[in-house]
Amino acid sequence: MFIICSAKQITLLDVVAVNPLSSSEEVLWRAIMRIVKVVPRQLDSDLLRGAGVSASEYTTIMHLSEAPNRELRMADLANATGLSPSRTTRIVDELQARGLVTKTASYADARGNVARLTPRGMAKLKAAWPVHVASVRCRFLDHLDSANVDRLATALSKVAAHLEDGPASTHA
């Protein structure tokens, strides 16, 4: 069987029998799907209630805080956050209206814009960080022992690297 993975679809060519998931694999996969669905909503709710920023806003200012000069081209910021360019523009515009970031034309290339974290934005990130960490602990990490955290970190990091860096198509 040949699987073609693209951003929009998965196509199976030369379909042959596919081995079903084992009961353990099924339980794992369903748990991951529930986590992927539920945790982002809960983190977003916790950040909004506790710090006045959404999870997408938090992620945006976090990436800006880690960038050289605390600034990124909008396209690079969208890529770093995993948000669409239009969603990134809306978030940056909202953050700019609150004085947390600035958006200016790129010095190197006037076609693009650069988002830059302001001192007020850095202060907001520092205030939101404990809320974020407490939420991550309460919603996820507190339900694992440290040995499981180490094993999961290793295993899921390999999967993430494969998904991010892997080829668009794979053979099974």
N, C-alpha and C positions, 0 to 999 in steps of 0.2 A: 504494500500500500504506500502511496505517496501522498503526503499532506502538504498543501500549500497554505501557509499562514500569511495573511495580509492584515492590515489594520481594519479592514472592513468585513472579511469573511474567511472562513476555513473551507477549503474544498478538498474532498477526498477523491482521489483518482485511483483507478484499479482497485475498487473496494473489495477487500477480502474480510474474512471473519476477524472481528476485533475481540480481544479477550476482555471480558467484563472486569470491572473493578472488584478486588477482593473486598470482603466485609470491612476490613481495617482501612483500605484505601477509600472506600465509599464514606465511611464515618469521617475520615480526615478531610476529604474533599468537601463534604457537606458542611463541616465545621468551618473550614476556610471560607466558603461562600457566605455563610452567616456572618462571620467576623468582618469580611470585606463590606458587607451591606450595613451592618449595625454600628460598628465602631466609629466610622467617620461621622455618622449623625450624632452619636453621643459625645465625641470629642468636640464637634462643632457647637453643640448645645452647652457643654461645660465652659468652653472658651467665651461664647457670647455672654452667658450668665455671669461668669467669674471675672472676665477681663474686658468685655466690650468689643471683642474682635471675633470674627468668624475663623474657622479653621483655615480657610483659603487665604484670608488676610494674614493670619499668623504665619502660614507657610511662606507667603510672599515677603513679609518683612524679615523673616528668619533668613531666607536665601539672600536678600539684600545685605543683611548684617554680616554674612560670611564672605561676601564678594569683595574684591579689591576696591578700595575707596567707597565701599558700601553702595556700589552702583552696578547695574547690569543693563545691557540693551534689552528692550522689551521682548524681542524674540528669544533671547537667552533666558530671560526670566520665565517666560511661558514654558520653555523646555525644562527648566529646573524644577518648576512647580508641578509640571504635568497638566497644566491647565491650557485651554485653547488660547490662541492669541487674542481673540475678542473678549473672552472672560478675563484674561490678564489685564487688558486695557480697562475694562470696567472696574476691576478691583483697584488698580493703580489710580484711576481717576477718583474713586471713592476715598482712598487713603490720602490722596493729594488734597482733597477738599477738607480733610480733617487735620492737615498739616503733618502727616506722618511720613510722606514721601514727596519728592518733587519729580516732575517729568519734563525733560528738556530735549531739544534736538541734539543728536550725537555730534560731538566735536569732530570725530574722525570721518563722519559720513552724514550729511544733513538729511538723508532719506529716512534714517531711523531715529527712534527716540530712546532715551536712557532714563531709567527710573533710579532714583537715589534716595536712600533712607536718610531722614532728617534726625537731628538729635532728639526731637520729640518722638519720632518713630522708634528710635533705639530705646528710649525710656519706656514706651508702650510695650515693646518686645520684652524688656526686662521685667516689667510688671506682669505680663501674661505668661512668662516662662513657668513660674511655680504652678499656675493653674493648669497649664499643659502637662507638666510632669505629673502632677497629682492625678489628673484625668487618665493619663496613660497607665500609671500604676494601678489605680482603682479599677479601670475598665479591662485591663489586660494582664500586666505583669504580676500583680498580686495573686493571680490564679495559677501561677507556675512556680515550681521550685527552681533554684538557681541552676541545677544540673540540666533541667529541661530548657531553660533560657539559653544556656550555652549551646546545646544540641540544636535547638530550633534556629538560633542565630546563624549557625554554620550551615544548616540544611537550607533554610529559606534564602540566605545570601547567595548560595549557589544557584537556586532557582531564579532569583531576581537577576543575577548577572547573566544567566542564559537567556532570559526573556528580553533583557535590555540590549545585550550585545550579540545575541545569536542571529543566525541567518534567517531570512524571511521564510524559507522552506526547510523542512526536515524530512528525513526518511524514517519510517517506522517499521 
